[in-house]
Amino acid sequence: SDRLLPRGGGSDNAAKVEHRPNISKNVEDNGTASIATSIFNLANNVAGAGLLTLAAGKATGVSGWIPSIAICCSLAYASSSTFILIGKGCEITGEKSFKGLWSKAFGESTAYVVDSIVFIQCFLSSTIYIGLLGDIFSALLKGRASAAPSLFGVSATSRAGVIVLIATSVLFPLNLIKDLSALAFTSILGLCAVMYTVMFMVYRALDGSYNTGAVGTVGRFIADKVIDPAPSFDLSSMWNVDLRSLVLVSNFGLAFIAHYNAPTYYREMKKESPASFPRMVRTAYAILAVIYVTTMCAGYATFGDTAKGNILLNYHPNDA
């Protein structure tokens, strides 16, 4: 906005116009989503299949318990800070998208750069997640492989078959939807599924079903020796951290990403004060940090150094 500020200079004390960015000019663009709703939506957007890889990241990186938790908290803070910065950019410029922000900062001629980056990031993330979905559903359908149809020699219940089926019949149609408000109910179901997975992992870490016999009795899912290799904790430590810990850093970096949607969250949130958006983001990422630390610790406490990239594949086939 333009503010009229008095300037000294003789008896006429003329007022000159000083141009300053108005950081709250978009009253008409102020969204309708409450802070609580925005926290829920952001936590639901970020939390997903990425949490299933965290125990394996700790195992592969041979990271101690304390450094692993510190890495999670540090990246949660860093991710929330960069998310807030994107919202701040939208606030200052009045833009509503990454392309608009880039155009303001570097010019419209190179706006394709940020669009390309967002596309590549989303494409690669989707590739990782659809691989995890293939692992999960092919394992669930393993017992029905003999009765499943096949296409070009690939069974519909195999990992490849499940990936193709989900990509063509579910993910591709979803990507064509322009208004995602119709998916609000399924988002709630998704968050419920995430919380069920976390609680299940914590329960199994505490009930002794996967005890190897080193302490106490052998767990019921270990006794039949179906799980191979059995859980091992030879490399477990409290403080170890080295270059291998970058594996866990990478896992958390992926698990905390939702920044491509930051302009949308800023635009749709009702901002009662300049602190509303930062407060919402910090709260959502604090919740995510608790969920991720809990999942990582529960998975590693159950399977130790043998934790797989998809922790659900470690569990006994008859465990439900």
Secondary structure, DSSP 8 states (H G I E B T S, - for coil): -EEEEE--SSSS--EEEEE---TT--TTT---B-HHHHHHHHHHHH-SGGGGGHHHHHHHHT--HHHHHHHHHHHHHHHHHHHHHHHHHHHHH---SHHHHHHHHH-GGGHHHHHHHHHHHHHHHHHHHHHHHHHHHHHHTGGGGGGS-EETTEETTSHHHHHHHHIIIIIHHHHT-S-GGGGHHHHHHHHHHHHHHHHHHHHHHHH-TT-BSSSSSB-TTTTT--SSS--B-TT--SS---GGGHHHHHHHHHHT--GGGHHHHHHHB--SSTTHHHHHHHHHHHHHHHHHHHHHHHHHHHHBTT--SSGGGGS-TT--
